[in-house]
Amino acid sequence: MSNSLPMAVSSPTKKIYEDLNNSTNNMIQPATILKLHNVLKCLSKCHIFIGLTMLILSIYADVVSHRSSTVRLHGVIESCSIYFLLMGIAGICGAASHRRGLIITFFVMGFHAILIFVPTVIITSSFDIHFYNHECWGECDWHLLSAYLPKNSKCQILCGHNIDDSLRLSMTRLGTDYRLDAGIITLACIEFILSIITTVICAQQFFGFFIFGKNTENQNNAGIEMAPLTDS
Protein backbone atom coordinates (compact mmCIF):
# COMPACT_ATOMS: atom_id res chain seq x y z
CA MET A 1 0.00 0.00 0.00
CA SER A 2 1.47 3.33 -1.05
CA ASN A 3 2.09 5.98 1.64
CA SER A 4 2.00 8.88 -0.83
CA LEU A 5 -0.93 11.28 -0.65
CA PRO A 6 -3.10 11.67 -3.74
CA MET A 7 -2.21 14.58 -5.91
CA ALA A 8 -5.83 15.63 -6.34
CA VAL A 9 -8.60 15.75 -3.76
CA SER A 10 -11.98 14.41 -4.71
CA SER A 11 -14.77 16.89 -5.33
CA PRO A 12 -16.86 16.08 -2.17
CA THR A 13 -13.79 16.31 0.05
CA LYS A 14 -12.77 19.58 -1.58
CA LYS A 15 -16.27 20.99 -0.95
CA ILE A 16 -16.02 20.04 2.75
CA TYR A 17 -12.66 21.83 2.99
CA GLU A 18 -14.11 24.94 1.36
CA ASP A 19 -17.16 24.95 3.65
CA LEU A 20 -14.94 24.56 6.70
CA ASN A 21 -12.70 27.41 5.53
CA ASN A 22 -15.68 29.69 4.89
CA SER A 23 -17.21 28.93 8.29
CA THR A 24 -13.88 29.74 9.96
CA ASN A 25 -13.70 33.08 8.15
CA ASN A 26 -17.30 33.89 9.03
CA MET A 27 -16.63 33.32 12.74
CA ILE A 28 -14.34 36.36 12.71
CA GLN A 29 -17.01 38.71 11.41
CA PRO A 30 -19.41 38.62 14.41
CA ALA A 31 -16.46 39.25 16.74
CA THR A 32 -15.47 42.29 14.68
CA ILE A 33 -19.05 43.57 14.70
CA LEU A 34 -19.25 43.09 18.47
CA LYS A 35 -16.05 45.06 18.97
CA LEU A 36 -17.31 47.93 16.80
CA HIS A 37 -20.62 48.01 18.64
CA ASN A 38 -18.83 48.14 21.99
CA VAL A 39 -16.86 51.14 20.69
CA LEU A 40 -20.12 52.76 19.56
CA LYS A 41 -21.58 52.23 23.05
CA CYS A 42 -18.61 54.01 24.63
CA LEU A 43 -18.87 56.87 22.13
CA SER A 44 -22.61 57.15 22.76
CA LYS A 45 -22.03 57.48 26.51
CA CYS A 46 -19.51 60.24 25.81
CA HIS A 47 -22.06 62.06 23.62
CA ILE A 48 -24.64 61.84 26.41
CA PHE A 49 -22.17 63.12 29.02
CA ILE A 50 -21.07 66.05 26.83
CA GLY A 51 -24.64 66.93 25.86
CA LEU A 52 -25.83 66.86 29.48
CA THR A 53 -22.85 68.87 30.75
CA MET A 54 -23.22 71.45 27.98
CA LEU A 55 -26.94 71.75 28.71
CA ILE A 56 -26.25 72.44 32.40
CA LEU A 57 -23.59 75.06 31.56
CA SER A 58 -25.82 76.80 29.03
CA ILE A 59 -28.76 76.96 31.46
CA TYR A 60 -26.47 78.32 34.16
CA ALA A 61 -25.14 80.92 31.68
CA ASP A 62 -28.72 82.00 31.01
CA VAL A 63 -29.34 82.38 34.74
CA VAL A 64 -26.14 84.44 35.18
CA SER A 65 -27.08 86.54 32.17
CA HIS A 66 -30.53 87.23 33.60
CA ARG A 67 -29.17 88.19 37.03
CA SER A 68 -26.59 90.58 35.61
CA SER A 69 -29.06 92.01 33.07
CA THR A 70 -26.98 91.05 30.06
CA VAL A 71 -28.20 89.80 26.70
CA ARG A 72 -27.21 86.52 25.07
CA LEU A 73 -28.81 84.21 22.50
CA HIS A 74 -31.02 82.06 24.71
CA GLY A 75 -31.99 78.59 23.54
CA VAL A 76 -29.38 78.11 20.80
CA ILE A 77 -26.79 76.21 22.83
CA GLU A 78 -29.52 74.41 24.77
CA SER A 79 -31.01 73.07 21.52
CA CYS A 80 -27.61 71.84 20.32
CA SER A 81 -26.97 70.19 23.69
CA ILE A 82 -30.27 68.33 23.52
CA TYR A 83 -29.35 67.19 20.01
CA PHE A 84 -26.04 65.74 21.27
CA LEU A 85 -27.93 64.04 24.10
CA LEU A 86 -30.44 62.46 21.70
CA MET A 87 -27.62 61.39 19.39
CA GLY A 88 -25.96 59.49 22.25
CA ILE A 89 -29.25 57.79 23.17
CA ALA A 90 -29.77 56.73 19.54
CA GLY A 91 -26.25 55.33 19.44
CA ILE A 92 -26.71 53.27 22.62
CA CYS A 93 -30.02 51.85 21.39
CA GLY A 94 -28.55 51.04 17.97
CA ALA A 95 -25.43 49.36 19.35
CA ALA A 96 -27.42 47.35 21.92
CA SER A 97 -30.19 46.19 19.57
CA HIS A 98 -27.99 45.85 16.43
CA ARG A 99 -30.69 47.61 14.41
CA ARG A 100 -29.45 48.96 11.12
CA GLY A 101 -31.89 51.88 11.11
CA LEU A 102 -30.72 53.19 14.50
CA ILE A 103 -27.06 52.94 13.51
CA ILE A 104 -27.82 54.83 10.30
CA THR A 105 -29.57 57.46 12.43
CA PHE A 106 -26.49 57.65 14.66
CA PHE A 107 -24.31 58.12 11.58
CA VAL A 108 -26.51 60.89 10.11
CA MET A 109 -26.80 62.72 13.44
CA GLY A 110 -23.02 62.60 13.86
CA PHE A 111 -22.61 64.05 10.38
CA HIS A 112 -25.05 66.86 11.20
CA ALA A 113 -23.22 67.53 14.48
CA ILE A 114 -19.96 68.03 12.57
CA LEU A 115 -21.41 70.37 9.93
CA ILE A 116 -24.15 72.26 11.80
CA PHE A 117 -24.50 71.94 15.56
CA VAL A 118 -20.90 72.06 16.78
CA PRO A 119 -20.04 75.12 14.62
CA THR A 120 -23.24 76.81 15.86
CA VAL A 121 -22.20 76.32 19.48
CA ILE A 122 -18.66 77.59 18.85
CA ILE A 123 -19.79 80.66 16.88
CA THR A 124 -22.50 81.62 19.40
CA SER A 125 -20.22 81.26 22.42
CA SER A 126 -17.40 83.11 20.63
CA PHE A 127 -19.68 86.11 20.06
CA ASP A 128 -20.65 86.11 23.74
CA ILE A 129 -16.98 86.07 24.78
CA HIS A 130 -16.11 88.79 22.26
CA PHE A 131 -18.87 91.14 23.44
CA TYR A 132 -18.15 90.46 27.11
CA ASN A 133 -14.37 90.97 26.94
CA HIS A 134 -14.72 94.23 24.97
CA GLU A 135 -17.41 95.51 27.34
CA CYS A 136 -19.96 96.00 24.61
CA TRP A 137 -23.35 97.55 25.25
CA GLY A 138 -26.34 97.63 22.93
CA GLU A 139 -29.37 99.82 22.51
CA CYS A 140 -32.27 99.32 20.10
CA ASP A 141 -35.73 100.74 19.73
CA TRP A 142 -36.91 97.11 19.72
CA HIS A 143 -36.07 94.25 22.07
CA LEU A 144 -32.77 92.58 21.15
CA LEU A 145 -34.30 89.10 21.45
CA SER A 146 -37.49 89.93 19.61
CA ALA A 147 -38.41 87.70 16.68
CA TYR A 148 -40.04 90.65 14.86
CA LEU A 149 -37.87 93.44 13.48
CA PRO A 150 -39.80 96.72 13.15
CA LYS A 151 -39.55 98.72 9.94
CA ASN A 152 -37.12 101.68 10.00
CA SER A 153 -35.76 100.47 13.33
CA LYS A 154 -32.54 101.74 14.90
CA CYS A 155 -29.92 99.81 16.87
CA GLN A 156 -26.38 100.58 17.98
CA ILE A 157 -23.57 98.73 19.80
CA LEU A 158 -20.84 100.60 21.65
CA CYS A 159 -17.79 99.03 23.25
CA GLY A 160 -14.92 99.99 25.56
CA HIS A 161 -14.21 103.66 26.20
CA ASN A 162 -17.16 104.79 24.07
CA ILE A 163 -19.47 104.01 26.99
CA ASP A 164 -19.96 106.44 29.85
CA ASP A 165 -22.14 106.16 32.94
CA SER A 166 -25.07 107.98 31.38
CA LEU A 167 -25.15 105.63 28.37
CA ARG A 168 -24.94 102.53 30.57
CA LEU A 169 -28.25 103.51 32.18
CA SER A 170 -30.06 103.32 28.84
CA MET A 171 -28.13 100.45 27.21
CA THR A 172 -27.86 96.72 27.88
CA ARG A 173 -24.64 94.81 28.45
CA LEU A 174 -23.90 92.15 25.82
CA GLY A 175 -22.29 88.74 26.33
CA THR A 176 -21.76 86.45 29.31
CA ASP A 177 -18.91 85.52 31.60
CA TYR A 178 -16.17 84.16 29.34
CA ARG A 179 -15.39 81.25 31.69
CA LEU A 180 -18.76 79.63 31.05
CA ASP A 181 -18.54 80.12 27.30
CA ALA A 182 -14.94 78.87 27.27
CA GLY A 183 -16.10 75.65 28.93
CA ILE A 184 -18.90 75.30 26.38
CA ILE A 185 -16.47 75.80 23.49
CA THR A 186 -14.12 73.17 24.96
CA LEU A 187 -16.97 70.67 25.18
CA ALA A 188 -17.99 71.52 21.61
CA CYS A 189 -14.45 70.79 20.35
CA ILE A 190 -14.47 67.42 22.13
CA GLU A 191 -17.90 66.71 20.64
CA PHE A 192 -16.52 67.56 17.19
CA ILE A 193 -13.74 64.97 17.56
CA LEU A 194 -16.14 62.33 18.91
CA SER A 195 -18.58 62.96 16.06
CA ILE A 196 -15.81 62.42 13.50
CA ILE A 197 -14.83 59.13 15.15
CA THR A 198 -18.50 58.11 15.26
CA THR A 199 -19.08 58.72 11.56
CA VAL A 200 -15.87 56.87 10.64
CA ILE A 201 -16.80 53.78 12.67
CA CYS A 202 -20.34 53.75 11.28
CA ALA A 203 -18.92 54.09 7.77
CA GLN A 204 -16.73 51.07 8.47
CA GLN A 205 -19.81 48.95 9.03
CA PHE A 206 -21.77 50.31 6.09
CA PHE A 207 -19.12 50.56 3.38
CA GLY A 208 -16.23 48.41 4.64
CA PHE A 209 -13.80 51.30 5.00
CA PHE A 210 -11.16 49.54 7.12
CA ILE A 211 -8.60 52.25 7.55
CA PHE A 212 -6.88 51.06 10.68
CA GLY A 213 -4.24 48.82 9.12
CA LYS A 214 -6.51 46.08 7.76
CA ASN A 215 -5.25 44.00 4.90
CA THR A 216 -6.81 43.65 1.46
CA GLU A 217 -8.55 40.38 2.31
CA ASN A 218 -10.38 41.97 5.23
CA GLN A 219 -11.38 44.86 2.98
CA ASN A 220 -13.00 42.46 0.54
CA ASN A 221 -14.92 40.70 3.32
CA ALA A 222 -15.99 43.91 5.08
CA GLY A 223 -19.15 44.31 3.01
CA ILE A 224 -20.68 41.25 4.71
CA GLU A 225 -20.17 42.47 8.27
CA MET A 226 -23.56 44.14 8.60
CA ALA A 227 -25.35 40.82 7.95
CA PRO A 228 -26.13 40.06 11.65
CA LEU A 229 -27.92 43.41 12.02
CA THR A 230 -31.69 43.19 11.93
CA ASP A 231 -33.79 45.65 9.98
CA SER A 232 -35.55 48.31 12.00
C-alpha positions in Angstrom: 0.0 0.0 0.0 1.5 3.3 -1.0 2.1 6.0 1.6 2.0 8.9 -0.8 -0.9 11.3 -0.6 -3.1 11.7 -3.7 -2.2 14.6 -5.9 -5.8 15.6 -6.3 -8.6 15.8 -3.8 -12.0 14.4 -4.7 -14.8 16.9 -5.3 -16.9 16.1 -2.2 -13.8 16.3 0.1 -12.8 19.6 -1.6 -16.3 21.0 -0.9 -16.0 20.0 2.7 -12.7 21.8 3.0 -14.1 24.9 1.4 -17.2 25.0 3.7 -14.9 24.6 6.7 -12.7 27.4 5.5 -15.7 29.7 4.9 -17.2 28.9 8.3 -13.9 29.7 10.0 -13.7 33.1 8.2 -17.3 33.9 9.0 -16.6 33.3 12.7 -14.3 36.4 12.7 -17.0 38.7 11.4 -19.4 38.6 14.4 -16.5 39.2 16.7 -15.5 42.3 14.7 -19.1 43.6 14.7 -19.3 43.1 18.5 -16.0 45.1 19.0 -17.3 47.9 16.8 -20.6 48.0 18.6 -18.8 48.1 22.0 -16.9 51.1 20.7 -20.1 52.8 19.6 -21.6 52.2 23.1 -18.6 54.0 24.6 -18.9 56.9 22.1 -22.6 57.1 22.8 -22.0 57.5 26.5 -19.5 60.2 25.8 -22.1 62.1 23.6 -24.6 61.8 26.4 -22.2 63.1 29.0 -21.1 66.1 26.8 -24.6 66.9 25.9 -25.8 66.9 29.5 -22.9 68.9 30.8 -23.2 71.5 28.0 -26.9 71.7 28.7 -26.2 72.4 32.4 -23.6 75.1 31.6 -25.8 76.8 29.0 -28.8 77.0 31.5 -26.5 78.3 34.2 -25.1 80.9 31.7 -28.7 82.0 31.0 -29.3 82.4 34.7 -26.1 84.4 35.2 -27.1 86.5 32.2 -30.5 87.2 33.6 -29.2 88.2 37.0 -26.6 90.6 35.6 -29.1 92.0 33.1 -27.0 91.1 30.1 -28.2 89.8 26.7 -27.2 86.5 25.1 -28.8 84.2 22.5 -31.0 82.1 24.7 -32.0 78.6 23.5 -29.4 78.1 20.8 -26.8 76.2 22.8 -29.5 74.4 24.8 -31.0 73.1 21.5 -27.6 71.8 20.3 -27.0 70.2 23.7 -30.3 68.3 23.5 -29.3 67.2 20.0 -26.0 65.7 21.3 -27.9 64.0 24.1 -30.4 62.5 21.7 -27.6 61.4 19.4 -26.0 59.5 22.2 -29.3 57.8 23.2 -29.8 56.7 19.5 -26.2 55.3 19.4 -26.7 53.3 22.6 -30.0 51.9 21.4 -28.5 51.0 18.0 -25.4 49.4 19.4 -27.4 47.4 21.9 -30.2 46.2 19.6 -28.0 45.8 16.4 -30.7 47.6 14.4 -29.5 49.0 11.1 -31.9 51.9 11.1 -30.7 53.2 14.5 -27.1 52.9 13.5 -27.8 54.8 10.3 -29.6 57.5 12.4 -26.5 57.6 14.7 -24.3 58.1 11.6 -26.5 60.9 10.1 -26.8 62.7 13.4 -23.0 62.6 13.9 -22.6 64.0 10.4 -25.0 66.9 11.2 -23.2 67.5 14.5 -20.0 68.0 12.6 -21.4 70.4 9.9 -24.2 72.3 11.8 -24.5 71.9 15.6 -20.9 72.1 16.8 -20.0 75.1 14.6 -23.2 76.8 15.9 -22.2 76.3 19.5 -18.7 77.6 18.8 -19.8 80.7 16.9 -22.5 81.6 19.4 -20.2 81.3 22.4 -17.4 83.1 20.6 -19.7 86.1 20.1 -20.6 86.1 23.7 -17.0 86.1 24.8 -16.1 88.8 22.3 -18.9 91.1 23.4 -18.1 90.5 27.1 -14.4 91.0 26.9 -14.7 94.2 25.0 -17.4 95.5 27.3 -20.0 96.0 24.6 -23.3 97.6 25.2 -26.3 97.6 22.9 -29.4 99.8 22.5 -32.3 99.3 20.1 -35.7 100.7 19.7 -36.9 97.1 19.7 -36.1 94.2 22.1 -32.8 92.6 21.2 -34.3 89.1 21.4 -37.5 89.9 19.6 -38.4 87.7 16.7 -40.0 90.6 14.9 -37.9 93.4 13.5 -39.8 96.7 13.2 -39.6 98.7 9.9 -37.1 101.7 10.0 -35.8 100.5 13.3 -32.5 101.7 14.9 -29.9 99.8 16.9 -26.4 100.6 18.0 -23.6 98.7 19.8 -20.8 100.6 21.7 -17.8 99.0 23.3 -14.9 100.0 25.6 -14.2 103.7 26.2 -17.2 104.8 24.1 -19.5 104.0 27.0 -20.0 106.4 29.9 -22.1 106.2 32.9 -25.1 108.0 31.4 -25.1 105.6 28.4 -24.9 102.5 30.6 -28.3 103.5 32.2 -30.1 103.3 28.8 -28.1 100.5 27.2 -27.9 96.7 27.9 -24.6 94.8 28.5 -23.9 92.1 25.8 -22.3 88.7 26.3 -21.8 86.5 29.3 -18.9 85.5 31.6 -16.2 84.2 29.3 -15.4 81.3 31.7 -18.8 79.6 31.1 -18.5 80.1 27.3 -14.9 78.9 27.3 -16.1 75.6 28.9 -18.9 75.3 26.4 -16.5 75.8 23.5 -14.1 73.2 25.0 -17.0 70.7 25.2 -18.0 71.5 21.6 -14.4 70.8 20.4 -14.5 67.4 22.1 -17.9 66.7 20.6 -16.5 67.6 17.2 -13.7 65.0 17.6 -16.1 62.3 18.9 -18.6 63.0 16.1 -15.8 62.4 13.5 -14.8 59.1 15.1 -18.5 58.1 15.3 -19.1 58.7 11.6 -15.9 56.9 10.6 -16.8 53.8 12.7 -20.3 53.7 11.3 -18.9 54.1 7.8 -16.7 51.1 8.5 -19.8 49.0 9.0 -21.8 50.3 6.1 -19.1 50.6 3.4 -16.2 48.4 4.6 -13.8 51.3 5.0 -11.2 49.5 7.1 -8.6 52.2 7.5 -6.9 51.1 10.7 -4.2 48.8 9.1 -6.5 46.1 7.8 -5.3 44.0 4.9 -6.8 43.6 1.5 -8.5 40.4 2.3 -10.4 42.0 5.2 -11.4 44.9 3.0 -13.0 42.5 0.5 -14.9 40.7 3.3 -16.0 43.9 5.1 -19.1 44.3 3.0 -20.7 41.3 4.7 -20.2 42.5 8.3 -23.6 44.1 8.6 -25.3 40.8 8.0 -26.1 40.1 11.6 -27.9 43.4 12.0 -31.7 43.2 11.9 -33.8 45.6 10.0 -35.5 48.3 12.0 
